[in-house]
Amino acid sequence: MTADHIVRFENVQKSYDGESLVVKNLNLNVERGEFLTMLGPSGSGKTTCLMMLAGFEPATHGEIFLNEQPINNVPPHKRGIGMVFQNYALFPHMTVAENLAFPLEVRKLPKADVEAKVKRALEMVQLPEFGGRRPAQLSGGQQQRVAVARALVFEPDLVLMDEPLGALDKNLREEMQYEIKHIHDNLGVSVVYVTHDQSEALTMSNRVAVFDDGVIQQLAAPDVLYEEPVNAFVAYFIGENNRLLGTVREVTGDYCMVELDGGGGVVKALAINIGGVGSRTTLSLRPERVVLSPAEGAVPNVLTGTVKELIYLGDHIRTRMTVSGNDEFIVKVPNAHGHASLKAGDTVQLGWVAEDSRALDAPQDGGPA
């Protein structure tokens, strides 16, 4: 590996009971200076990976490298990694300044250096006047800023964050997303971040590793994950997505023709992750890519839908429809004068270009739809 990688997971597996694997043969490089998010539902293996990297859980198989040094047998406190937890983990009997000084004093830094670094860390998280307060005297957002400052104060090469914003309300959570992103941009420190919140991952990350069932389903930049999901799980875990089930009837180059269930007709889509002719497939289509009442010949795929519900959301109208047997087909209609007359019960045509629909793997029996 090159020096551009700060972390390397090499064939890492983890089992708690000796039988089932929570993490299955993970191979992953974290690039120096990047913000990489491990994203996935509960039980997908993302937090276990973070705990193995931190040293709180041993790997069952494989090796983890930090700065090209194997660290499987290095205790957590000797790995030099900053950690931020959801519950802040601040010492309640210490002031904010004492909390920040603690990791520096453990490293036996001179007192003058400790004071300078604590002062700089408080300024970094915009809390320069709060050094004398105790954690209990701070709001949740302020406590989380202190936790971030404490993880960064000893200038580690790597900071791990485990659902750090999970306890905050929506507005504060969004504010802290930008705070942490800006701190990362300014310092250039490497960050590995764990969350189950896909909007958080898209907002903050250089790359996102989408986990499911102990395996990385896709590793890519946020815009690639959203625009080019490689399978049905990623398509429906990242952002809102319409799902239409059907059967592949023809494959020509990069495209395929799919006969939709429910008598919806045949549509053209990008052939991304399908079997041969006759195989089942899931079409992935973003709500904002669907056009209502398209002009004749404007788009190749045209279906008929029935409006079930209209929800006014200011800049757009979220329109729920029945399309090809799917009662949860969503169209995001821009809030323009032309759609003011749309109402529940209306039957309308809708369409999209072939490049906006991706033919992916079909759901397994009993699996996520």
C-alpha positions in Angstrom: 0.0 0.0 0.0 1.1 3.6 -0.5 1.4 6.3 2.2 -1.9 7.7 0.9 -3.8 5.1 3.0 -4.0 5.8 6.7 -6.1 2.7 7.5 -6.3 -0.7 5.8 -8.6 -3.6 6.7 -7.2 -6.8 5.2 -9.6 -9.8 5.0 -11.1 -8.8 8.4 -13.8 -11.0 9.8 -15.7 -10.7 13.1 -17.8 -13.3 14.9 -19.2 -13.0 18.5 -20.4 -16.6 18.8 -17.8 -18.5 16.6 -20.5 -19.4 14.0 -22.2 -16.3 12.4 -20.1 -13.5 10.9 -21.0 -10.0 11.8 -18.3 -8.7 9.4 -17.5 -10.8 6.4 -14.0 -10.6 4.8 -13.7 -6.8 4.9 -11.1 -5.2 2.6 -11.1 -1.4 2.9 -8.6 1.4 2.6 -9.2 4.8 4.3 -7.4 7.5 2.4 -5.3 10.0 4.4 -7.3 13.2 5.0 -10.6 11.8 3.8 -14.0 11.8 5.6 -15.2 8.2 5.2 -18.6 7.2 6.5 -19.7 3.7 7.3 -23.5 3.7 6.7 -26.0 1.0 7.1 -29.0 -0.3 9.1 -28.7 -1.7 12.7 -26.8 -5.0 12.7 -25.1 -4.4 9.3 -21.6 -4.5 10.8 -20.6 -0.8 10.6 -20.2 -0.1 14.3 -18.3 -3.4 14.8 -15.8 -2.3 12.2 -15.3 1.0 14.0 -14.9 -0.8 17.4 -12.2 -3.1 15.9 -10.4 -0.1 14.4 -10.5 1.6 17.8 -9.3 -1.5 19.6 -12.4 -2.1 21.7 -13.2 -5.4 19.8 -10.7 -7.9 18.5 -10.8 -9.1 14.9 -11.7 -12.8 14.6 -9.6 -13.1 11.4 -7.5 -10.8 9.2 -5.4 -7.7 10.1 -6.0 -4.0 10.5 -3.2 -1.6 9.7 -2.8 2.0 10.9 -0.1 4.0 9.1 1.0 0.7 7.6 1.6 -0.8 11.1 -0.4 -3.8 12.2 -2.5 -2.9 15.2 -4.5 -6.0 16.1 -2.4 -6.4 19.2 -2.0 -2.7 20.1 -4.2 -1.6 23.0 -6.7 1.2 22.4 -4.8 3.8 24.4 -1.7 3.3 22.4 -3.2 3.6 18.9 -3.3 7.4 19.1 -6.8 7.6 17.7 -9.4 10.3 18.7 -12.9 9.1 19.5 -16.3 10.8 19.6 -19.3 8.9 21.0 -23.0 9.6 20.9 -23.2 10.0 24.7 -20.2 12.5 24.7 -18.3 10.5 27.4 -17.1 13.7 29.1 -15.9 13.6 32.7 -18.7 15.3 34.7 -16.4 16.3 37.7 -14.0 18.2 35.4 -14.4 21.5 33.8 -14.5 21.8 30.0 -10.9 22.9 29.9 -9.9 20.0 32.2 -11.7 17.6 29.9 -9.7 18.9 27.0 -6.4 18.9 28.9 -6.8 15.3 30.0 -5.6 13.6 26.8 -2.7 16.0 26.7 -1.6 15.5 30.3 -1.8 11.7 29.8 0.8 12.3 27.0 2.9 14.4 29.5 2.9 17.6 27.5 4.4 20.7 29.2 1.8 22.8 31.0 2.2 25.8 28.6 1.6 23.6 25.6 -1.5 22.1 27.2 -2.9 25.5 27.9 -2.2 26.7 24.3 -3.7 23.6 22.7 -6.9 23.7 24.9 -7.4 27.4 24.1 -7.0 26.6 20.3 -9.4 23.7 20.5 -12.1 25.7 22.3 -11.8 28.4 19.6 -12.0 25.8 16.9 -15.5 24.6 18.2 -16.6 28.2 18.9 -16.6 27.8 22.7 -13.7 30.1 23.8 -15.6 31.4 26.9 -16.8 28.0 28.2 -13.5 26.5 29.6 -14.5 27.0 33.2 -17.9 25.3 33.0 -18.8 21.8 33.8 -20.5 19.5 31.2 -23.8 19.6 33.1 -23.9 23.4 32.6 -23.8 23.0 28.8 -26.5 22.2 26.2 -26.4 18.9 24.3 -24.9 20.6 21.2 -22.2 22.4 23.3 -21.3 19.1 25.0 -20.9 17.5 21.6 -18.6 20.3 20.5 -16.5 19.7 23.5 -16.4 16.0 22.7 -15.2 16.8 19.2 -12.6 19.2 20.5 -11.3 16.6 23.0 -10.9 14.1 20.2 -8.9 16.6 18.1 -6.9 18.4 20.8 -3.9 16.0 20.8 -3.8 16.3 17.0 -4.3 12.7 16.1 -3.9 11.4 12.5 -7.3 9.7 12.8 -10.6 10.5 14.5 -13.4 7.9 14.8 -17.0 9.1 15.4 -19.8 6.7 16.4 -23.3 8.1 15.8 -22.0 11.4 17.4 -25.2 13.4 16.6 -27.8 10.8 17.4 -28.9 12.4 20.7 -29.4 15.9 19.2 -32.7 17.4 17.8 -33.1 17.8 14.1 -32.0 21.4 13.7 -29.0 21.1 16.0 -28.0 17.8 14.3 -28.0 19.5 10.9 -26.0 22.5 12.3 -23.4 20.1 13.8 -23.1 18.2 10.5 -21.8 21.4 8.9 -19.6 22.2 12.0 -17.9 18.9 11.9 -17.5 19.0 8.1 -15.9 22.5 8.3 -13.5 21.4 11.1 -12.5 18.4 8.9 -12.0 20.6 5.9 -9.9 23.1 7.9 -7.7 20.5 9.7 -7.4 17.9 7.0 -7.6 15.1 9.7 -8.7 11.7 8.6 -12.2 10.8 9.9 -14.1 7.5 10.0 -17.7 8.2 10.8 -20.5 5.7 11.6 -24.2 6.5 11.1 -27.5 4.9 10.0 -28.7 8.3 8.7 -28.2 8.5 5.0 -28.8 12.2 4.7 -26.0 12.8 7.3 -23.7 10.5 5.3 -24.4 12.3 2.0 -23.9 15.8 3.6 -20.6 15.1 5.3 -18.5 12.5 3.5 -15.9 12.3 0.8 -16.8 8.6 0.4 -19.5 6.4 1.9 -19.3 2.6 2.5 -22.8 1.2 2.5 -23.0 -1.9 4.8 -25.6 -4.6 4.8 -25.3 -8.1 6.4 -21.6 -7.6 7.2 -20.6 -6.7 3.7 -19.9 -3.4 1.9 -22.5 -3.2 -0.8 -21.0 -0.1 -2.4 -18.2 2.3 -1.7 -18.4 5.6 -3.5 -18.7 9.3 -3.4 -22.2 10.5 -2.2 -23.3 11.7 -5.6 -22.3 8.4 -7.2 -24.2 6.4 -4.6 -27.3 8.5 -5.2 -27.1 8.6 -9.0 -25.5 5.2 -9.7 -26.5 2.5 -7.1 -25.2 -0.9 -8.0 -27.9 -2.9 -6.4 -31.5 -2.7 -5.1 -30.4 -2.4 -1.4 -28.2 0.7 -2.1 -30.9 2.2 -4.3 -33.5 2.1 -1.6 -31.3 2.8 1.4 -29.9 6.0 -0.2 -32.5 8.6 -0.7 -36.1 8.2 -1.8 -36.6 5.8 -4.7 -39.5 4.2 -6.7 -39.4 0.5 -7.1 -41.1 -1.3 -10.1 -40.8 -5.0 -10.4 -40.7 -6.8 -13.8 -39.2 -9.3 -16.1 -36.3 -8.8 -18.5 -37.5 -9.3 -22.1 -34.6 -8.1 -24.1 -31.0 -7.0 -23.5 -29.2 -4.7 -26.0 -25.8 -3.3 -25.1 -26.2 -1.1 -22.0 -30.0 -1.2 -22.0 -32.8 -3.7 -21.4 -36.5 -3.9 -22.0 -38.5 -4.8 -18.9 -42.1 -6.0 -18.9 -43.6 -4.5 -15.7 -45.8 -6.4 -13.3 -49.4 -5.3 -12.9 -49.9 -4.8 -16.7 -47.8 -1.7 -16.8 -46.4 -2.4 -20.2 -42.7 -2.6 -21.4 -40.1 0.1 -20.5 -36.5 0.7 -21.4 -33.9 1.0 -18.6 -30.1 0.9 -18.1 -29.1 -2.8 -17.5 -27.0 -2.5 -14.3 -27.3 -5.7 -12.3 -29.6 -8.2 -14.0 -29.7 -11.8 -15.2 -30.5 -12.9 -18.7 -33.7 -12.6 -20.6 -36.5 -14.0 -18.5 -34.9 -13.0 -15.2 -36.7 -10.9 -12.6 -35.5 -7.3 -11.9 -36.2 -4.3 -9.8 -36.3 -0.9 -11.6 -34.9 2.0 -9.6 -36.3 5.4 -10.4 -35.8 8.7 -8.4 -39.1 10.7 -7.8 -37.6 13.9 -9.1 -36.8 12.3 -12.4 -40.4 11.5 -13.3 -42.3 13.9 -15.5 -46.1 14.3 -15.2 -48.1 14.7 -18.5 -45.0 14.6 -20.7 -45.3 16.0 -24.2 -45.8 13.4 -26.9 -42.5 11.8 -27.9 -40.6 13.7 -25.2 -39.7 10.6 -23.2 -39.5 6.9 -24.3 -41.1 5.5 -21.2 -44.8 6.5 -20.6 -47.1 4.9 -18.1 -50.5 5.8 -16.7 -50.9 6.4 -12.9 -53.7 7.3 -10.5 -53.2 10.1 -8.0 -53.7 8.8 -4.4 -52.4 11.7 -2.3 -50.9 15.2 -2.6 -48.7 16.7 0.1 -47.7 20.3 -0.2 -44.1 20.8 0.8 -43.5 24.4 -0.3 -41.0 24.1 -3.2 -42.6 20.9 -4.5 -45.8 18.8 -4.2 -45.1 15.2 -3.1 -47.5 13.2 -5.2 -48.2 9.6 -4.3 -49.6 7.5 -7.1 -50.6 3.9 -8.1 -48.4 2.9 -11.0 -48.0 -0.6 -12.4 -49.3 -2.2 -9.2 -47.2 0.0 -6.9 -49.4 2.1 -4.6 -46.4 4.0 -3.2 -45.0 5.5 -6.4 -43.8 9.0 -5.6 -43.5 11.9 -8.0 -41.9 15.2 -6.8 -43.8 17.9 -8.8 -42.2 21.3 -8.8 -44.6 23.9 -7.3 -45.6 25.6 -10.5 -48.9 27.0 -11.7 -49.4 24.2 -14.2 -50.0 21.5 -11.6 -52.3 23.4 -9.3 -55.4 21.5 -10.6 -54.0 18.1 -9.8 -56.2 16.2 -7.3 -56.6 12.8 -5.7 -58.4 10.3 -8.1 -57.0 11.9 -11.3 -55.6 9.6 -13.9 -52.5 11.0 -15.5 -49.7 10.0 -17.8 -46.1 10.1 -16.4 -42.8 9.3 -18.0 -39.0 9.3 -17.8 -35.9 8.8 -19.9 -34.3 5.4 -20.0 -31.1 6.7 -18.4 -32.9 7.6 -15.2 -34.2 4.1 -14.5 -31.7 1.4 -13.5 -32.5 -2.3 -13.8 -31.2 -4.0 -10.6 -31.4 -7.3 -8.8 -34.8 -8.5 -7.8 -35.6 -8.8 -4.0 -35.1 -12.2 -2.6 -38.1 -14.1 -1.2 -38.5 -12.8 2.3 -35.9 -10.2 1.8 -36.2 -6.4 1.8 -38.5 -5.2 -1.0 
